Amino acid sequence: MSKKLRYRGRMGQIGLYLGKFMRVFIFQNDWKVLPMGAVIAAVVIFVVGQNLFVTQEGTSTGAFALVCVCIWIGFFNSIQIVCREREIIKHEHRSGLHMSSYIFAHMIFQLIICAAQTGIILLICVVSGVHIPEQGIIFNAGIIDIGVTLLIITYTADLMALMVSCLVHNTTTAMTMMPFLLIFQLVFSGVYFELAGSVMAVTFFTISKWGMISLCSIGQFNSQPMVTLWNTIFKFRNIEYMGRKPLLELIQMTERDGRVQDFLLWSGSYNQNDMYSSDALNVGMTWGIMILLAIVFAIVSIISLESIDKDKR
Amino acid sequence: MGSIVGSLLVSWFLMSVGLWKLSEKMHWKKRWMAWVPGLRYYGLADSLEMQGDGIGCAVLEILYYMSRIFPSNSDDVRQMIVVTLISLVVLVALYVYRIRIFMRVILLFDLKRRWIILWLLSEWITLFILGIGKYQPKEDISFLGGWEAGMTPAQISGVSDAMNSMTASRTGLSVALRERTVSSLGKKQYLLKDIAMNIPNGSMVLLLGGSGAGKTTFMNAVIGYEKANADVFLNGVNVYKHYNLMKYRIGFVPQKNLIRTHDTVFRTINDAAKLRTPYQVKAEDRNKRVREVMDMLGLTPVASGLVTKMSGGQLRRISIAKELVSDPSLFVLDEPDSGLDGVIARELFTRLREIADRGKIVIVITHTPDRVIDLFDKVIVLAKDSGRVGRLAFYGSPDEAKTFFGRDSMEDIVKCVNRQEEGGEGLADTYIEKYALKVGKTETEEDKEGNEEEVSPDE
């Protein structure tokens, strides 16, 4: 009685392809994605980093910019990664490759790359003197919470691009799709642009929304001062009313009493956002939703690649 | 208003008359379509075997007419802009389809390309002139359809009987392909029909046929990748039934080198070995096999080199090594010598001969067979019959093939079965029938005995 032949299973194939991706990363000079991400992050942090996690306005703008940087980096990591070797995968599929193994190997590999990129972004934040909250919400240190958030944002964006790369058949289409995906993430995050009723539902599917909520929550947005009102009053300080300058008087009085910071905090208390509540449940939920999105993207990637044999010659 | 309606009616009438006359010249299946706006270009496309474009054109045309018939409320500027933009996009897409169809008409009538300018200026005048003028299409318009499959296979006597008389062998490769079809827009199209043969182990087989004869389709059907209505047995095991196991015993080298270029040669081959060899094979045996294959194909000196640095010949050998490393029983190569010069190609085929000599079946498609024909044991000749369906025109040794076709070289054989529009002699039907008769006579009852039993893939 002959022994039944068994071939390399899914787990074995994951290891095989992980090694292959590592080698291709080194030989194909894909390591360039690391300094490229660093440069993008440095430029953005140079512009918005000063008031990030300091004032509500700075946190809002800076967090949005950081989220965009992460999404951009994540997209670039994977957008061409599958479609550029689609024919090779098709051939290997007929030689016994399991698509789930292939995608899982990519997921592990991309997690390593995203972790490295997140580390670089965090390093740039620290070096640039970004005021990172000391106390975290999930972990003890704020830097770890922010690091995990940036990693999840980058990774989810990475897997979204991986999904697109699996769905399209060539690199040209993939690169054509990318700007649309980016714009979708920016416009439909529901943060900077007002969206009408039913369109708000779309924001659920944007990484930018959850990333933004997570960063603002960790950054204690609701406890931060708001400077817009003070700046506006300052701008209109010379307006006269019945022969007096009430706004100038208010400014002078507040400064004389040393209560400017109190004023800023007071005005900030009227600008709180329920979505940015700094509690573990809120941050955990945003992480969970982003991870859920990442899982959905991975599943769609596998399903779409399973039908690769139907590609026309 | 009245003059606009009048001119629209006149243009519709003249265009319809032109298309009505054209439909006669082009043998439309549904000539009434010439009179129906929205369906006219479908009729035109259908007769040119461009059904897909015809449907696209019809849908867009209907959409466009709808947008004109139901204009948006002019009070709402935003809505008007959106509708206008959509109409514009539809119109552009519609004209892209129409141009594609009309370009085919120009080719069919052997007209100058400048006709397209006249058509763009006035569609109905152009079609009216073409319809009522003395312009006639070329006699045979089948070439316009490119290499699309046929709808109806040619009726050639004895072919199916000959195929049915053949039975599977317990050793080697047995193919009994009844038909390989695809469905296009609900229509059944034939790619291959009635191909049967038994190839013994240790054979190196040349697969011949003109472009579009179905060589790659046949190969894919044989290796089980694109299943046909067929019975394919490799050493007694049904390839289709046990495809998940049999795919490891079949090596297929495609036309393109499908290799990741930024990896080392050794790792590329070693990874293929890991993927394709059973767990039961020990790591040291697998490594030994990798080294053997690399030695055999002359890749050992470049083992640590990057694939991207390799020459065309070396790339082909890496592609072959990737498949060969799993020691397949059936080894199929689609144009392994493309892009290689004569000396390197000869060297490559000599290696393939060595593989066959180890008891494997090697099937090769090549467009330059004569320089290496001495290395082959068998020749399969596929040809498109008059219904444009791929059929078996010959299977036997190269010398028998030369006698059978009365030609001195393989290239001449391909030429004689190729269609006339391809520069061939158009004798495919003749040889398909002649071969069927030959098979019918030579197949004996003795061959049928003891061949019915199927073997388990684990044996």
HADDOCK unambig.tbl for C-alpha pairs under 7 A between the chains (distance, minus, plus):
assign (segid A and resid 2 and name CA) (segid B and resid 458 and name CA) 6.48 0.50 0.50
assign (segid A and resid 2 and name CA) (segid B and resid 459 and name CA) 6.08 0.50 0.50
assign (segid A and resid 4 and name CA) (segid B and resid 458 and name CA) 5.69 0.50 0.50
assign (segid A and resid 5 and name CA) (segid B and resid 278 and name CA) 6.07 0.50 0.50
assign (segid A and resid 5 and name CA) (segid B and resid 458 and name CA) 6.53 0.50 0.50
assign (segid A and resid 6 and name CA) (segid B and resid 278 and name CA) 5.33 0.50 0.50
assign (segid A and resid 6 and name CA) (segid B and resid 279 and name CA) 5.68 0.50 0.50
assign (segid A and resid 7 and name CA) (segid B and resid 276 and name CA) 6.89 0.50 0.50
assign (segid A and resid 7 and name CA) (segid B and resid 277 and name CA) 6.43 0.50 0.50
assign (segid A and resid 7 and name CA) (segid B and resid 278 and name CA) 4.43 0.50 0.50
assign (segid A and resid 7 and name CA) (segid B and resid 279 and name CA) 5.46 0.50 0.50
assign (segid A and resid 8 and name CA) (segid B and resid 275 and name CA) 5.98 0.50 0.50
assign (segid A and resid 8 and name CA) (segid B and resid 278 and name CA) 6.91 0.50 0.50
assign (segid A and resid 8 and name CA) (segid B and resid 279 and name CA) 6.52 0.50 0.50
assign (segid A and resid 16 and name CA) (segid B and resid 271 and name CA) 6.94 0.50 0.50
assign (segid A and resid 23 and name CA) (segid B and resid 263 and name CA) 6.32 0.50 0.50
assign (segid A and resid 24 and name CA) (segid B and resid 262 and name CA) 5.23 0.50 0.50
assign (segid A and resid 24 and name CA) (segid B and resid 263 and name CA) 5.81 0.50 0.50
assign (segid A and resid 27 and name CA) (segid B and resid 262 and name CA) 5.44 0.50 0.50
assign (segid A and resid 27 and name CA) (segid B and resid 263 and name CA) 6.74 0.50 0.50
assign (segid A and resid 28 and name CA) (segid B and resid 262 and name CA) 5.52 0.50 0.50
assign (segid A and resid 87 and name CA) (segid B and resid 258 and name CA) 6.78 0.50 0.50
assign (segid A and resid 88 and name CA) (segid B and resid 258 and name CA) 5.01 0.50 0.50
assign (segid A and resid 88 and name CA) (segid B and resid 259 and name CA) 6.43 0.50 0.50
assign (segid A and resid 94 and name CA) (segid B and resid 247 and name CA) 6.99 0.50 0.50
assign (segid A and resid 95 and name CA) (segid B and resid 247 and name CA) 6.38 0.50 0.50
assign (segid A and resid 95 and name CA) (segid B and resid 248 and name CA) 6.39 0.50 0.50
assign (segid A and resid 95 and name CA) (segid B and resid 276 and name CA) 6.69 0.50 0.50
assign (segid A and resid 96 and name CA) (segid B and resid 275 and name CA) 6.92 0.50 0.50
assign (segid A and resid 96 and name CA) (segid B and resid 276 and name CA) 6.95 0.50 0.50
